[in-house]
Amino acid sequence: MVNSLFNLEEKHLADEIRKHGAKRVLIQLPEGLKPNAPKIAAVVENAGAQAFISADPCYGACDLATYDAQQISADLIVHYGHTQMVKQAVVPVAYLEARASVNVEAAVKKALPWLKPWKNIGLVTTVQHAHKLDAAKDVLIKANKTVMIGDARHLKYAGQVIGCDYSNAKAIESQVDAFLFVGGGRFHALGVSLVTSKPTIVADPYEKRAYNIETEAQKIIKQRMTQISEAKKAETFGVLIGLKHGQNRLQQAVEIKKKLEDKGKNAWLFVLKEIVPDALMQFPTVDAFVNTACPRLVLDDALMFKKPILTINETLYLIEEIDWETFHRKGWFGNET
């Protein structure tokens, strides 16, 4: 099923291997593409290189397996499903987008009743459907909608969003009444809703249906405000530094530690590859945590943790370094200090 939905770009892959003269290739796949690993490995080996398949989770373009590649002396990482986000010179990386072949028009048409209250629509998607945005736009225009596709020039494509970067949505939020997210699942659509506070409708081309995620977004906001409220009681904070290549924000972590200490709090720096509840529960004297790695972890998995865990911007709001208006403008996801 996956094979028929996504373009694995076998020729492009073989060309990249030959271009780099690669002899050992590490294949890194998001969960949805992992069933294709043997097929991709066969392409690698037919191109004259030894294939190694990473069985670890891949959380996005920021999660490059550079350390893993070094451990097996790989001279090329093949990273599927994302566009380049991290600049690094440790191991060459070939990015293959795995664009979806499904049509989006049917799902967008099903979104029209949901979009009826609004005239000006912002259109967003993931890299898998970026090449289908014009088709989605045409459906909306025929329904007498005014359509905008933002381009903040942070990401490769206009209208593209990723788990921690919604700059293309933010770029047009003041000019639209609502957003339409074209793609599967709720993950990215919830992000759009949270960072823009605009109604967000999902047009899912895989399930050929549409729905509103407002209720879920409001639920997450309530959960986050509860976490912030609980963290106000904390005297000792653990500031978490992710060791994944694209999630290491050492300087921001050091700065937020100092800001907490300036407010009379105890703060300690923790480094770890995987931010999971069991790891943090080994430190019972820490009352709350600040996550400087992937901000989506805090928003999606917070209820798995026994103690409050905040993003950098939530922490700045907590200690009154920024006010509510600034916090709202920066967004729940921001990692800037």
C-alpha positions as CSV (number, residue, x, y, z in Angstrom):
1,M,0.0,0.0,0.0
2,V,2.8,2.4,0.9
3,N,4.6,1.7,-2.4
4,S,1.6,2.9,-4.4
5,L,1.1,6.1,-2.4
6,F,4.7,7.6,-2.3
7,N,7.3,8.2,-4.9
8,L,10.5,6.5,-3.6
9,E,12.6,8.2,-6.4
10,E,14.7,5.1,-7.0
11,K,16.6,6.6,-10.0
12,H,17.4,9.8,-8.0
13,L,18.6,7.6,-5.1
14,A,20.9,5.6,-7.4
15,D,22.2,8.8,-9.0
16,E,23.0,10.3,-5.5
17,I,25.0,7.2,-4.6
18,R,27.0,7.4,-7.7
19,K,27.5,11.1,-7.5
20,H,28.9,10.8,-4.0
21,G,30.9,7.7,-4.8
22,A,29.3,6.2,-1.7
23,K,30.3,2.7,-0.6
24,R,28.3,2.5,2.7
25,V,24.9,4.1,2.9
26,L,22.7,4.6,6.0
27,I,19.0,4.7,5.1
28,Q,16.9,6.8,7.4
29,L,13.1,6.6,7.1
30,P,10.1,8.0,9.0
31,E,7.7,5.4,10.4
32,G,5.3,5.4,7.5
33,L,8.0,4.6,5.0
34,K,9.8,1.9,7.0
35,P,7.9,-1.0,5.3
36,N,9.8,0.1,2.1
37,A,13.2,-0.3,3.7
38,P,14.2,-3.6,2.0
39,K,13.1,-2.2,-1.4
40,I,15.2,0.9,-0.9
41,A,18.2,-1.1,0.3
42,A,18.0,-3.2,-2.8
43,V,18.3,0.0,-4.9
44,V,21.3,1.1,-2.8
45,E,23.1,-2.3,-3.3
46,N,22.3,-2.4,-7.0
47,A,24.0,1.0,-7.3
48,G,27.1,-0.5,-5.9
49,A,27.0,0.4,-2.2
50,Q,26.4,-1.5,1.1
51,A,23.0,-0.6,2.6
52,F,22.4,-0.1,6.3
53,I,18.8,0.4,7.5
54,S,18.3,2.6,10.6
55,A,15.6,0.9,12.7
56,D,15.5,3.8,15.2
57,P,12.7,6.3,15.2
58,C,13.1,9.3,12.9
59,Y,11.3,12.4,14.3
60,G,11.9,14.8,11.4
61,A,14.5,16.6,9.3
62,C,16.2,17.8,12.5
63,D,16.8,14.1,13.5
64,L,19.7,13.3,11.2
65,A,21.5,10.0,12.1
66,T,25.0,11.5,11.7
67,Y,26.4,9.8,14.8
68,D,25.0,6.5,13.7
69,A,26.5,7.0,10.3
70,Q,29.9,7.6,11.7
71,Q,29.7,4.5,13.9
72,I,29.3,2.3,10.8
73,S,31.7,4.4,8.6
74,A,28.9,5.4,6.2
75,D,29.8,7.9,3.6
76,L,26.2,8.9,2.8
77,I,22.9,9.2,4.7
78,V,19.8,8.8,2.6
79,H,17.1,10.7,4.5
80,Y,13.5,10.1,3.3
81,G,10.3,12.1,3.8
82,H,11.7,15.6,4.6
83,T,13.5,18.6,3.1
84,Q,16.8,19.9,4.4
85,M,16.6,21.7,7.8
86,V,20.0,21.2,9.3
87,K,23.3,22.3,7.8
88,Q,26.1,20.0,8.7
89,A,29.3,18.7,7.1
90,V,29.8,15.6,9.2
91,V,28.3,13.1,6.7
92,P,26.8,14.0,3.3
93,V,23.0,13.7,3.2
94,A,20.7,12.9,0.2
95,Y,17.2,14.2,0.9
96,L,14.4,12.3,-0.9
97,E,11.0,13.9,-0.4
98,A,8.8,10.8,-0.9
99,R,6.0,12.8,-2.5
100,A,2.5,11.4,-2.3
101,S,0.8,10.3,-5.5
102,V,-2.7,10.6,-4.2
103,N,-5.1,13.3,-5.6
104,V,-6.1,16.0,-3.1
105,E,-9.1,17.4,-4.9
106,A,-11.7,15.0,-3.5
107,A,-10.7,15.8,0.1
108,V,-10.6,19.5,-0.5
109,K,-14.1,19.4,-2.0
110,K,-15.3,17.7,1.2
111,A,-13.7,20.5,3.2
112,L,-15.8,23.2,1.5
113,P,-18.8,22.8,3.8
114,W,-16.5,23.2,6.8
115,L,-15.0,26.4,5.2
116,K,-18.4,27.9,4.4
117,P,-18.2,30.6,7.1
118,W,-15.0,32.1,5.8
119,K,-13.9,33.8,2.6
120,N,-10.1,34.2,2.9
121,I,-8.4,30.8,3.2
122,G,-4.7,30.1,4.0
123,L,-3.5,26.9,2.4
124,V,-0.8,24.7,4.1
125,T,0.6,21.2,3.7
126,T,3.6,19.0,4.2
127,V,6.3,18.3,1.7
128,Q,4.5,15.2,0.5
129,H,1.7,17.3,-1.0
130,A,3.5,20.6,-1.8
131,H,3.3,19.7,-5.5
132,K,-0.5,19.4,-5.2
133,L,-1.2,22.8,-3.6
134,D,-2.1,24.4,-7.0
135,A,-4.8,21.7,-7.5
136,A,-6.2,22.4,-4.0
137,K,-6.1,26.1,-4.7
138,D,-8.1,25.7,-7.9
139,V,-10.9,23.8,-6.0
140,L,-11.1,26.6,-3.5
141,I,-11.1,29.4,-6.1
142,K,-13.9,27.7,-8.0
143,A,-15.8,27.8,-4.7
144,N,-15.4,31.6,-4.6
145,K,-12.7,31.5,-1.9
146,T,-9.7,33.9,-1.9
147,V,-6.7,31.7,-1.3
148,M,-3.3,32.6,0.1
149,I,-0.2,30.5,0.3
150,G,2.4,31.9,2.7
151,D,6.2,31.9,2.0
152,A,8.4,33.1,4.9
153,R,11.4,31.5,3.0
154,H,12.4,29.4,6.0
155,L,11.3,26.2,4.3
156,K,11.9,24.8,0.8
157,Y,8.3,25.2,-0.5
158,A,5.6,27.9,-0.1
159,G,2.8,26.7,2.1
160,Q,5.0,23.9,3.6
161,V,4.8,23.3,7.4
162,I,6.9,21.0,9.6
163,G,6.4,19.9,13.2
164,C,8.3,22.9,14.7
165,D,8.1,25.5,11.9
166,Y,4.8,27.1,11.0
167,S,6.4,30.3,9.6
168,N,4.5,30.0,6.3
169,A,1.2,30.0,8.2
170,K,2.3,32.8,10.5
171,A,3.3,34.9,7.4
172,I,-0.4,35.2,6.3
173,E,-2.3,34.7,9.5
174,S,-3.5,38.4,9.6
175,Q,-4.8,38.1,6.0
176,V,-6.9,35.0,6.3
177,D,-10.0,33.9,8.2
178,A,-9.1,30.2,8.4
179,F,-6.6,27.6,7.3
180,L,-7.0,24.5,5.2
181,F,-4.4,21.9,5.9
182,V,-4.0,19.3,3.1
183,G,-2.5,16.1,4.4
184,G,-2.9,13.1,6.6
185,G,-3.5,13.1,10.4
186,R,-3.9,15.8,13.0
187,F,-0.3,16.5,13.9
188,H,0.5,19.4,11.6
189,A,-3.0,20.8,11.5
190,L,-3.0,21.2,15.3
191,G,0.3,23.0,15.0
192,V,-1.2,25.5,12.6
193,S,-4.2,26.1,14.8
194,L,-2.1,26.6,17.9
195,V,0.4,29.0,16.4
196,T,-2.2,31.1,14.5
197,S,-5.3,30.8,16.7
198,K,-7.3,30.6,13.5
199,P,-9.9,27.9,12.6
200,T,-8.1,25.1,10.9
201,I,-9.8,22.4,8.7
202,V,-8.1,19.2,7.6
203,A,-8.5,17.8,4.1
204,D,-7.1,14.3,4.4
205,P,-6.5,12.9,0.9
206,Y,-5.7,9.4,2.2
207,E,-9.0,9.0,3.9
208,K,-10.8,11.3,1.5
209,R,-12.5,13.2,4.2
210,A,-12.4,16.6,6.0
211,Y,-12.9,17.7,9.6
212,N,-12.3,20.6,12.1
213,I,-9.6,20.2,14.7
214,E,-10.7,23.2,16.9
215,T,-11.9,21.1,19.8
216,E,-8.6,19.2,20.0
217,A,-6.6,22.4,19.7
218,Q,-8.5,24.0,22.6
219,K,-8.0,20.8,24.7
220,I,-4.2,21.1,24.2
221,I,-4.2,24.8,25.1
222,K,-6.0,23.9,28.4
223,Q,-3.4,21.2,29.1
224,R,-0.5,23.6,28.4
225,M,-1.9,26.3,30.7
226,T,-2.4,23.6,33.4
227,Q,1.3,22.6,32.9
228,I,2.4,26.2,33.3
229,S,0.3,26.7,36.4
230,E,1.8,23.6,38.0
231,A,5.3,24.7,37.1
232,K,4.8,27.9,39.0
233,K,5.1,25.9,42.2
234,A,8.4,24.5,41.2
235,E,11.6,25.5,43.0
236,T,14.1,23.2,41.1
237,F,14.1,23.0,37.3
238,G,15.8,20.6,35.0
239,V,16.8,22.2,31.6
240,L,16.9,19.5,29.0
241,I,19.4,19.6,26.1
242,G,18.7,17.2,23.3
243,L,21.7,15.5,21.8
244,K,20.1,14.8,18.4
245,H,22.0,16.7,15.8
246,G,19.3,19.2,14.8
247,Q,17.8,19.6,18.2
248,N,20.9,20.6,20.2
249,R,20.3,24.1,21.5
250,L,23.0,24.3,24.1
251,Q,23.3,28.1,24.1
252,Q,19.5,28.6,24.6
253,A,19.6,26.0,27.5
254,V,22.4,27.8,29.2
255,E,20.5,31.1,28.8
256,I,17.3,29.8,30.2
257,K,19.1,28.3,33.2
258,K,20.5,31.7,34.0
259,K,17.1,33.3,33.7
260,L,15.6,30.8,36.0
261,E,18.4,31.4,38.6
262,D,17.9,35.1,38.3
263,K,14.3,34.5,39.4
264,G,15.5,32.6,42.5
265,K,15.0,29.1,41.1
266,N,17.4,26.2,41.2
267,A,18.2,25.0,37.7
268,W,20.4,22.2,36.4
269,L,21.4,21.2,32.8
270,F,20.6,17.6,31.7
271,V,21.7,16.1,28.4
272,L,20.0,13.1,26.8
273,K,19.3,11.6,23.4
274,E,15.7,10.6,24.0
275,I,13.4,12.7,26.2
276,V,11.2,10.0,27.8
277,P,9.4,9.9,31.1
278,D,11.5,7.0,32.6
279,A,14.7,9.0,32.1
280,L,13.3,12.1,33.9
281,M,11.8,10.1,36.8
282,Q,15.3,9.2,37.9
283,F,15.7,12.7,39.3
284,P,13.0,13.0,42.0
285,T,14.3,16.3,43.5
286,V,13.6,18.1,40.2
287,D,10.1,19.7,40.3
288,A,9.7,20.7,36.6
289,F,11.6,20.5,33.3
290,V,12.3,22.9,30.4
291,N,12.6,21.1,27.1
292,T,15.0,22.9,24.7
293,A,14.9,20.1,22.1
294,C,11.9,19.3,19.9
295,P,9.0,21.5,21.1
296,R,6.4,19.1,19.7
297,L,7.3,16.5,22.4
298,V,6.1,18.9,25.1
299,L,2.8,19.6,23.3
300,D,2.0,16.1,22.1
301,D,3.3,13.9,24.9
302,A,3.2,16.1,28.0
303,L,0.6,13.9,29.7
304,M,3.0,11.0,29.7
305,F,5.3,12.9,32.1
306,K,4.7,12.9,35.8
307,K,6.0,16.4,36.3
308,P,5.5,19.6,34.3
309,I,7.6,20.0,31.2
310,L,7.6,23.3,29.4
311,T,8.9,24.8,26.1
312,I,11.3,27.7,26.2
313,N,8.6,30.3,25.4
314,E,6.3,28.8,28.1
315,T,9.1,29.1,30.6
316,L,9.8,32.8,29.6
317,Y,6.1,33.5,30.1
318,L,6.2,31.6,33.4
319,I,9.0,33.7,34.8
320,E,7.5,36.9,33.3
321,E,10.3,37.5,30.9
322,I,7.7,38.0,28.2
323,D,4.0,39.0,28.5
324,W,1.0,37.2,27.2
325,E,0.9,39.2,23.9
326,T,4.5,38.5,23.2
327,F,4.1,34.8,24.1
328,H,1.2,34.5,21.8
329,R,3.1,36.1,19.0
330,K,6.2,33.9,19.4
331,G,4.0,30.9,19.7
332,W,4.0,27.7,21.7
333,F,6.6,26.1,19.5
334,G,9.3,28.7,19.5
335,N,12.7,27.8,20.9
336,E,14.2,31.3,20.6
337,T,15.1,33.1,23.9
